């Protein structure tokens, strides 16, 4: 029986998540900043679309990218050096959210509905959600956004309107995280795209063990600058 969260209910342990569909833990609750931060602190994230209820997940295994393991191909390195690209941080968070909410190529749907966008913008105003943006000729060419908690970063979504634009933003993110002492990015679900950049799967128990140490760093939230 899938647990339904009422107001004030705590999340069940991530280990209680279903095997099929992989990682489905519970439903209901809300998308308040407090609820979202509590979820991330326990290795749980929201993911739903259309007419589905609010669903919470913690898959096993977990896709992660260790910052020290980022793979930068020759072509990507060339794009990073491309002087026509400019990297900015937290300068257009709402625009990045909107771009990431565009229809998916596979079925035309999107998981990033209006309620989710409002929730992550609230986290951005609270200093926990950040965008990394690739600009070209004054136009937003690509980017990504995610959530920072302690010294843990949770990658949420990315988009590109030009070659390698989202990957350039990822390289910028990894550089900033290494500067700040963040060793790890949660990528949630496995994709070939992320695997090509060095991300890999680890058992959920290992992820939760690393997470428990990283989220407890006393890192003050706030806008990041470059």
N, C-alpha and C positions, 0 to 999 in steps of 0.2 A: 504494500500500500504506500503510495507516494505521499509524503508529509505535505500538508498545506499550512503555510505560515500565516498566523494571525498577527495582529498588531502586537509588537513587543516580543514575539516568539523568537527564541534563539535558533540559529541554523543547526540542523543535525550534523554530526561528524561527517567530514568529507568522505571517510571510508565507507559510509553507508550508501554511497551513490550506486546506482544501478550499473550492471554490466551491459545491458541492452535496453534502451540506447545508452551507449557508453558515457557514463559520467552524470546522468540526470539524477539530481539529488532531492529537490523539493520544488514546490510551486508557491506562488502567492507572495505576500509581503508587499514591499514598496521599493521605490528607487531613491529614497532619501540619501543624502550624502553619508549619514551615519550608518545606514543599512549597507550601502555599497562598500564603505571602508571596512566594515566588519566582515563582509563577505570576502574581500580581497585578502584581509589579514588571515583568513582561514583557508585560502586556496580555492575559493568559490567565485564564480562570476555569472552574470545574467546573460541569457541568450534566448531570444524568442522572436517571433515575427508574426505579422498578420493578425489573425484572430486568436492566436494562442494566448494562454495565460502567461504571466510572468514566471519564467522557468530559471532555475539555478543549477549550475553544473560544476563538476570537478572530475574530469576524465582521468583515466588510468590506461596507458601511460600519459605523461604530460610533455608537451613540446616546449622546449626552452632554448634560449640562445645565451651561452656564456660569452660575455663580452670579449674574452681573450680568444674565443674560437671563431670570431667573425671571418668569413671568407670573402675576400675582395678580389674578383677576377681582374684580368688586365683591362678588359673593356670597362668595367665599373670604376677602376682606378682612374681611367682616362676621363670618365664622366665626372668623377669627384674633382679632378683638376680643371675641368672645363670652366673657364673664367666667365662664361655666360650664365652659370648657375650661382645663385647666392643662397646660403643657408640662413634661415632665421628661426628663432625659438619664441613661441608664445606671442607672435605678432598677429596671428589671424586664426585663432582657435576655432571660432564659430564657422569660418569659411572652410576649414579643414573638416570639421564635423559634417557640414553640408555635403562636401565633395565625397566623403566616405560613405554617405548614406545613399548615394546613387544606386540605381538598379544593378544587380549582379548580372554578369554575362550569361550565366547558365539558365536562370529561370525568370529573370526580370524583377525578382523580389529584393527585399532588403531587410536586414535584421535591425538596422539602426533607425527605428521609427522616431516620431516626434517626442514621445515620452523619454526615450533613451537619450536623445540629443539634449533635451532639457536637463536630464540628470547629470550627464557628463559636463555640460556647461556649468552647472552648479558646482561640481567638483573642481572645475577650472577656476571659478571665482574664489573657491576656498583654498586654492594654491596646491591642489593635489593632482590635477590633470594638466598635461602639457602637450603642445603641438610642436613638431619639427617640420619646417616648411622649406621646400625648394622653390626658389623664385627665378624667373628668367624674364628679362626686359620689363620688370615691374609687374609681371603676371604670375599668379600662383600656378606652378607647373606640377607640383606633387607634394606629398607629405604624409605624415602619420600622426597619431595621437595615442596617448596612453596615460596610465595612472602611476604616480610615485607614492610609495608608502614606506617610511623608514629608508632603507637602502635597497628596496625592491622596486623594480619597474615592471608594469604589466602592459604589454603592447596590445592595443585594441584593434586598430584598423589602419589601412594605408590606401593611398590612391596615387595614380600617375596620369598626367596628361602629356608627358613628353618622355623620351627614352631615358630610362634609369632614374627618373625624378624621385620616385619613392625610395629607391635603393640609396640614392645620395642622402636623403633624409635619414635613413637608417644608419648609414655610416656616421653621420653627424650625431645621431642619438648615442651610438655606442661610444664615440669619443667623449661626449659630455658625461655619460655615465661613468666611464673609467676615471675621468677627472674628479668626479664626485665620490668615488669609492663604491659604486654600484657594480657588483660582479655579474648580474644575471637579469635576463629579460624573460618574463613569462609570455610564451607565444600561444598557449592554450591548446589548440588543435594542430595536428600534423598536416603540413601542406608541402608539396614538392618545391614550391617557390622558396619557402623558408629553409627547407633542408639544403637547397643550393647555396644558401648564404651562411651555412654552418650550424643552423639550429638542429637539435636532435631530441629524441624522446628519452625520458628517464621515468622510472617507476614513481607513481604518485607518492609513495611513502618517503622517497628520497627528496622529492620536490617539497613536501610539507615540512620535512626536517630542516632543509635549507631555508625555507620561507620563515620558519619560526624564529630563526636567528636574525634574519635581515630586517623584518618588519619592526623589530624592537629597537632599532637605532633611533636616537633622538634627533631626527632631521626636521627642522622647521619647514612647514609648507610655505609656498610663496611662488611668485612668478620667476621663471628662469630667464636669464638673458644671455646673449652671446656677445 
